Structure formats: structure tokens, C-alpha cells
């Protein structure tokens, strides 16, 4: 479950599988100094990265394991991001095989979660609902819409007027935080565009307004993490995750309403992430560890990319954002990847050993998928 600061097969089979995955044009050549610029084939790299998910798959359980060497499942919320990543792959290369994997994953998650998609953590359900909404848009399979509808009904029950509003983090109501509110705002805004219910737009605006008033520094662009049930606000924790979901919520509302304030908020949060020095090191997004933290950078990248692709703003700023993503991707692939096993590291400038967490692998895949999309769109 999503806690902040609280909370297969290698061997011969892995080696054989890796040899099937890697293509010569996937891996940048090692060039002598001054001999030229390395060329990164991002669509091919994304294909290779997506195939690496097989290292984490439990064929019997129909869910993803916590690492490529683990036997336990990765819990509920990383499965949602795995589904999101499968949607990325499907959108680039639609196939019955990928769609079958998406359906299998839903089956496995439901069984492992007690034969229901309802969960104790509101943020976890929000991620699953978002992934299912994207899967429905991509495949038109009503099963995904049904899961999204069920979860959204339960998520709305997490709102209360205590602390001025907001959705609780989990069902025993210890705190309200960015993770339980910003994905909900994104979900509501996207549901409004998909299905046209005015109530969903109202939910998105209400949730975002509470977040902006309660857990956002509009002088700097920093998104605070949480406020506990007694009103004590945590202003110290700085996570790429929260910056990314704030950008995503602001962008979705900008698209729905045309209000420039939402776009201004999204750009301010993006600028803080890129330029403050708190969330980067030498221009590379910081190492936020494994476990839950392994997903943080990938989530930022997903919504930062949507801002680049879907919003119109100053061209020089957009170029700087694209160059920032490219620098991170090139560092990940040239320095942060164990090429012998096709595993990503939590530090995008340092390769892992022979084992990595699913969450870390998913973040790496999200980054290379983002660059494949930008390349396809001729944005660089």
C-alpha cells in the first residue's frame, strides 16, 4: 500500500530471455571520445523495456511480483501502474496479446485483493481507476469501464468536510494527502471528458481547489504531501510523485475549462521540479529508492509528458522540458540500466545489480515510453 517513509526467474532462463530481447539497434554503441553523438532509438528501446515486464510476471497468479527475484506479489497499487504501462505499449503497437495481458492482470488483481477491486487505500483505487479508464479508451472493452465506475463510486465516499474538505488517504481517516486527492482530480476530469457528466467536472474542481488551498505553495510551486486529522501539515517532504500529479490535475482542468490559471499552476509545479534543486541532481531526477518510492519518478514523467504534448505554452520553455526528459532518458539507458538483464536502477545514473523492484522497473519503462511518444510526435 502507499506509505510515505513508512510503508522468475533469473539464471539460465533469464539469460536466454535477455538474448531474445536485445537487438543491436536497441542499445547505444559505446563510441570513443569525439567520435560523434550516440543515437537512441526510443521506440525500439520502449519495445525492449516492455518485454522486461515478463521477468516480474506470475503466470499462475496473473499479477506482477514485487521484484524480478521475488515470489510475493507487488501489492495493489503497482499493479495499476503495470496496467498503465501495458496501455502505453498497446497504444504504440495494438495487439491481442497485450490486451489479453491487460485482462489477465485484472483477473489476478481481483482474486488477490479478496475477489473485489475495492481497497482500503483511496489512492490505490484511484490509480487502478485511472489505468482502467485509459484501458477502456484504448480497447473499448466495457470490463475496464465497469471497474473504473465501481472504484469511482467508492472513492467519492472518502471526501469529508473535515479539514475543509479533501479525500482521506485510507478508510480509517488518519490524514488527507496529495496522493489521495490529485489522482482523484485527474480521474474526475478525465471521466468528465469521456462521459460528459457535469458532476465529474465539479468533483475535479472541488478536489483541486482544496489541494491548491491546503497543500500547495503558490509562491514556489512545491506540492506538500499531507495534513493529518488534527490539522498538522507536513511541509518538509518533497516528492516527484506529488509534483507530477499536481501537474496532471491542473492540466486536465485546463483542458476542460480553458482557464489559464490551471495552466499557470501546472507550469509552476513543473518549473519547481526541474529547477529548485530539491528533486534533481545534476539535471537528473533524484533517486527516491525502491518499494513505493520506486514509482515516484515514473509518475512525474507520465504527467510531465502530458503537459508537454497536450498544452500550448512558451516554445523555449517547452524545449527545456523536452531536453530535461531526454537527458534523463539518455542517462537511464547509458548509465542506469543493467544491459545484461535489462533491469533499471532507482538512480537513473547508476545501474542496478541482478535484482530490481517492479516499481523501479515501471518508472524506467514510463520514461522510455514518454520519449518514444515525443519522438513519434516529432517533438525532438
Helices and strands as residue ranges (DSSP letters): H 11-21, H 42-51, G 52-56, E 57-58, E 63-64, H 75-92, H 96-112, H 122-139, H 142-156, G 162-164, E 175-177, H 178-195, H 198-214, E 216-217, E 222-223, E 226-228, E 233-234, H 240-257, H 260-275, E 280-281, E 284-285, G 291-295, H 296-310, H 315-334, E 337-338, E 343-344, H 358-376
